[in-house]
Amino acid sequence: MVSDLKARTVDDHRRVVLPESCPAGSTVIVQQLDEDTYIVRRQRPRQHLFVVLERDVEKLRDDPDMDALGEKASKAGLKKLPKFDEL
């Protein structure tokens, strides 16, 4: 939604004045699409954070299916690692 679209001029320090709806000191991201096109986005802090509290687990219960799955996943991960060269 573009409601504050105004023509601006770049000053000697290559600065652009943003509308009043963007507070001074705001973090912005400037993305260049081509030689004449730039997108300026205001970076806002995330608002939707969730905190999940879990109790400490002393010992996991025995589960042979999960053990087999973990063993299979670790073997697959080890195949992707590069060879280790000792110095």
C-alpha positions, 0 to 999 in steps of 0.5 A, a space after each residue: 500500500 503506497 499512501 505517502 508517495 512523493 517525489 524526492 531529490 537526492 542531496 549532495 551526500 546521496 541522501 533521500 528524505 523519507 516521509 514523516 511516517 518513517 521515524 528518524 533513525 529507522 533502519 532501512 534496507 535499500 535494494 537496487 533492482 536495476 540501474 534506475 530502480 531502488 526499493 527502500 524497506 523499513 526494517 521493523 523488529 519482529 512482533 510475533 515472538 513465542 516463548 515455550 517453556 519446557 522442563 529439563 529432561 534428565 534421561 530420555 525413555 528408551 525408544 528403539 524406533 527413534 534410536 534407529 532413525 537417529 542412527 540412520 540420520 547421523 550416517 547420512 549426515 556423515 556421508 556429506 562431510 568432507 574428508 578430514 586431513 590431519 596436519 
